[in-house]
């Protein structure tokens, strides 16, 4: 049966949640039964007809359990995928319905869009109706695909055609060795929880590159896998693999030799075949190798347990690092505190000019302070995890490439990554019956990237959204965010930050300061000694980072929101200042 708009309006995720939980419990029970049966089979060591018959019966029962386990896990993965699909569909539906009301259009049960009878008969209304109809059609097609995929998966299971194997490395009965590339974070989380502990340990310690980028894994697993990938590890066969840091160091040495050789042979009349252009290319290769090596050294030093401990800081979790070959940029995601156990989690998405070697330390320090400041909101900082998300390629800010900042494509490429990461946090928590308040804190171009991501996530993924120093939050209405309207905030300093609203005319979305219904934070960074009270420059970024300066009311507002409270009142701020002796 083809899916209709009316069908979609009746959809909800709760039944799928309940089915997923039932299947997970069944999977755990079947695995326990299989392991007990295996132990029983191993214990049948004596000889005789009765023992032989018992062994045959046990083997037959184990085969049945294996088949049942495979089918149950297959159904679990299919349901998890459908649940994520339905969540995304419902988010889009809510967005479309809100937009339709705003643009005086109505949608009938079949998905047709028409101007309301009371709407003025203008060409603009007709254009809006056509655009909405296109989006409705796309949603119906997507919903039909989700429904079809689930149907076929369940049919395969019913007909005993589902298989769990995905390669020669498969070692766990009834569970795929590795997630499929198109799996959602919820499917990844369910897969990980279905693995026995020894398999998890093997993947973390001996096959880290297979799992370290997976959204939906717990922080402890991603941290362990990424550290092995950075420092080096022994694989399943006992062969040693140099880590990314050692590889980068060797790449610098190789590039240096190549460049030195090129320099010796760029003189006129040289016979080696080198030209000036080749020497420049060798120089460029060396510079990139050095940048990558420096990036990885910063990641290593900033996340070292001894460094964090000696400086009185919360343990750091290395959730990801990667090198983008296309843009020659290192990316990294690091958490201060453990997201697996925290009751409050925030993710800070920075903007233009951000790079690992120059920026990771800065944003980790900001997040360490933010975490500590939650105590003024009545929260134990040890229950808070603050994540520095340098996991997308941000526009450069080096003069020659400043034009990149006007390119919305960086945000469009980065937003799905941020969205999937946030859904991964939530999926892992849901799989482990853990709840946390999730805040997405965005700054500068990061507010465009993060803002766009907040339109892509399923409802319930992000609880609170903060846009600060924002050129544009990627929307024209807060209805477009899959975030509760009452918990969408903007912070803007009174002067000296010309980035605010700058992108509104080039596709960054409406100036967040002018979004109807958004809650305004204090924007008061004047307490900072670094704050420039005024500027006579036409374009100034003097106060663009002032939001995060130590001891500002703005930063305390951020901490309050992360903690689950409200913006700082005058009385609360006066008390905090008095405590600091100001």
WORAPE-V596162 format. One record per helix or strand of 2 or more residues. SS is the DSSP state (h for helix, s for strand). FROM is the first residue (numbers start at 1). LEN is the number of residues. If there is no record, write none. Layout:
ss->SS from->FROM len->LEN
ss->SS from->FROM len->LEN
This chain:
ss->h from->5 len->5
ss->h from->14 len->30
ss->h from->49 len->54
ss->s from->105 len->3
ss->s from->113 len->3
ss->h from->123 len->36
ss->h from->185 len->10
ss->h from->197 len->10
ss->h from->208 len->3
ss->h from->219 len->13
ss->s from->232 len->3
ss->s from->240 len->3
ss->h from->244 len->20
ss->h from->276 len->28
ss->h from->305 len->6
ss->s from->316 len->9
ss->s from->329 len->8
ss->s from->344 len->6
ss->h from->356 len->22
ss->h from->381 len->3
ss->s from->384 len->7
ss->h from->402 len->5
ss->h from->409 len->23
ss->s from->437 len->7
ss->h from->445 len->12
ss->s from->464 len->5
ss->h from->478 len->3
ss->h from->485 len->3
ss->s from->488 len->4
ss->h from->502 len->5
ss->h from->512 len->3
ss->s from->519 len->2
ss->h from->546 len->3
ss->h from->553 len->11
ss->h from->570 len->10
